[in-house]
């Protein structure tokens, strides 16, 4: 079972990387993959957004913007994963639970 678990995480990681989302190191901001009993849980910690003032207003790094960025990330990640054949279960503020299509298909 452990080999299958590792394979699922690798497949999810590859799909996300192809979509432009690179996994962050543990404890850092960004995309995180956590093995879950039913699949792979994807979480996202916002990266501090800093831009020159002439490009964006000063409050771009306002924590209120993180909800919008999180929602956009979740939509993009869900689309990429579903296109690759995965079943994606949104988990409120916890992120996305990606289920293995081989485990969720009807017999």
N, C-alpha and C positions, 0 to 999 in steps of 0.2 A: 504494500500500500504506500510506503514511503516514496518509492520510485514514481508512482502515479502522481502523488502530491507534488513532487518536485517538477514533474513534467507539466502539470497544470500551471504552476507559478511561472515556469519558463515560457509557456505559450501565451499567457496573459501579458507578461512582461514584453514579449516580442510584438504583440499587437499594439500595445501602448507605445512602444518605441517607434514603430512604423507610423503611428499617428502623430509623433512628435513629442510624446511625453516620456521623459527619462525618469527612472526611479531615483529617489533621493537616498542618501546615506541615512542610517538610523539616527534619529534625533535632529535631523536637519529639516528645513522647510522644503515643501514640494510634495511629490507623489510618493506614497508608501504602499507597499503590498504586504499583506499579512495573511498567512495561511489560516483558514477558517475550517471548521469541521465539515461545512457544506460546500466549500469552494475557496475563493480568494477574495479577501476584503481589500478594497482600494480606498485609501484615505488621502486627503490632500490638506496640507498645512500651507497657508498662503505665504508666498515669498514677498518680502518687503519690496514694494514697487517704488522705484525712484526714477524720476524722469527730469530732464532739464525743464525749468519753469516755462520756457517758450513753447514746449511741446505739450505739457499738461499742467493743469492747475496744481497748486501746492498740496491740496488735500487728497490727491490720488491714492496716497497710502493710508487714508482713513479706514479704520477697521470696518466701517459700514460697507465699504466697497468689497470687502472680502467675501461677503455673502453672494454678491453678484458674480465675482470671479469664480467662486466655488461652484455656483450653479452652472456657469458656462463650461467649466472643466468637466463637471459630471455629465452634462449633455453631450459634449464632444467625446468623452471616453465611452459613454454608453453607446453612441452611434458606431464608433470604431469596433467595439467588442461585439455588438449585435451583428454588424456586417461580417465579422469573422466567425459567426455561428454560435457565440456564447449567449447564455441566458443571463440577463442582468437584473438584479433585484435591488432597487434603491433602498437604503437603510437610514432614512432621515438624515440626521447630522453625522452619522457614523460613516457615511460613504456609500460605496457600491459593493454589493456581494455578487461576485461573478461565479456562476454555477457551471460546472463541466457539462457540456451538451451530451456527452456520452453517458453521464449519470442521470440526466433529467429526461432523456427521450423515452417514450413509451415502448414497452416490449412488443 
